[in-house]
Amino acid sequence: MRTWNEISYEIQRVISNTPIAPGAYILKFKKNSTFIAGQALALGISEDIEPRYYSIASGENDDEISILYTEKPDGKFTRILSLLKPGDNLMVSKPFGKFTQLSPFPVFIAAGTGIAPFMSMLLSGKAKGAVVIHGASYPDYFYYSEILLNTLGENYIRCCSRCQPGSFYVGRVTDYIKQWSGLNINRPYYLCGSTEMVVETRDILISRGVPISSINSEIYF
Ligand SMILES: Cc1cc2nc3c(=O)[nH]c(=O)nc-3n(C[C@H](O)[C@H](O)[C@H](O)COP(=O)(O)OP(=O)(O)OC[C@H]3O[C@@H](n4cnc5c(N)ncnc54)[C@H](O)[C@@H]3O)c2cc1C
């Protein structure tokens, strides 16, 4: 283990770095440490660029770690990350984080790549009876939708902000939660996405009667 900006890391080889939608990728490398679904790790490409944090999207028992990420147009890190090829070096920290305490019958609410920790929980068999509400701008960005549809059926709700009426709820996740007739104040809620999405969703849940102690969140800052 070496240290960089006080984070211990090891060098791993990229197994694959596959585009799955415009500007979105799944990066895979070998699992060298155990982790708990919901945890994240820090990735680096060189010691000149600060590490960035990514949720683990794969299951606890998989041999490989999967990371779902989007390339930020002006991003210093993801523009380089997206160019990595199989066999290239990657700096990888130990898994960390406490977004791991799951209660039964969870409601997962995610925007964009915020679906990643919930995929890990589902693929680890830890989220029985879950409802997933996922927000995206276009259908291409409903990552893992095939698995989610097959696993959850009508408990998988897609909110598409820029779609025409059809297969999805048209609007943002927050619009959906405001009018969701299935909202149950006794279930535990787990939110993951940008600060704005998490704060707005939390406030709507509270205004609809969900106790704050039942709301857990992971913010991608
Ligand atoms: C716990 C956690 C989990 C996350 N999981 C995911 C995920 O699964 N998928 C995903 O796509 N994104 C995830 N993110 C966001 C991710 O860490 C990056 O912020 C994102 O990929 C930005 O890309 P970029 O570095 O190219 O953009 P940039 O615009 O270069 O940077 C974006 C952000 O990185 C940080 N940053 C930039 N420069 C520096 C610097 N010099 N020093 C320190 N920090 C700096 C800042 O927070 C900045 O707002 C997660 C964030 C957190 C906190």
The ligand as an ORCA input file, in Angstrom:
! r2SCAN-3c Opt
* xyz 0 1
  C     -19.095      9.450     -1.776
  C     -19.117      9.836     -3.246
  C     -19.427      8.870     -4.190
  C     -19.459      9.214     -5.538
  N     -19.793      8.249     -6.439
  C     -19.841      8.552     -7.754
  C     -20.231      7.547     -8.707
  O     -20.485      6.370     -8.357
  N     -20.267      7.906    -10.025
  C     -19.971      9.195    -10.446
  O     -20.021      9.465    -11.658
  N     -19.613     10.166     -9.556
  C     -19.529      9.865     -8.235
  N     -19.149     10.845     -7.336
  C     -18.672     12.132     -7.858
  C     -17.167     12.007     -8.245
  O     -16.373     11.854     -7.066
  C     -16.579     13.235     -8.977
  O     -16.920     14.411     -8.279
  C     -17.050     13.330    -10.406
  O     -16.715     12.161    -11.143
  C     -16.437     14.587    -11.011
  O     -15.610     14.372    -12.104
  P     -14.351     15.259    -12.413
  O     -13.372     15.104    -11.341
  O     -13.965     14.979    -13.799
  O     -14.944     16.743    -12.344
  P     -14.257     18.060    -11.771
  O     -15.155     19.180    -12.209
  O     -12.815     18.152    -12.137
  O     -14.377     17.934    -10.245
  C     -15.623     17.736     -9.658
  C     -15.499     17.732     -8.161
  O     -14.295     17.063     -7.757
  C     -13.751     17.702     -6.641
  N     -12.429     18.314     -6.983
  C     -12.096     18.943     -8.113
  N     -10.826     19.367     -8.060
  C     -10.371     18.978     -6.841
  C      -9.161     19.134     -6.193
  N      -8.117     19.731     -6.751
  N      -9.044     18.616     -4.951
  C     -10.060     17.959     -4.358
  N     -11.261     17.792     -4.927
  C     -11.408     18.310     -6.155
  C     -14.705     18.755     -6.258
  O     -15.612     18.226     -5.326
  C     -15.386     19.090     -7.549
  O     -16.617     19.690     -7.371
  C     -19.137     10.532     -5.964
  C     -18.806     11.502     -5.003
  C     -18.808     11.168     -3.670
  C     -18.466     12.225     -2.646
*
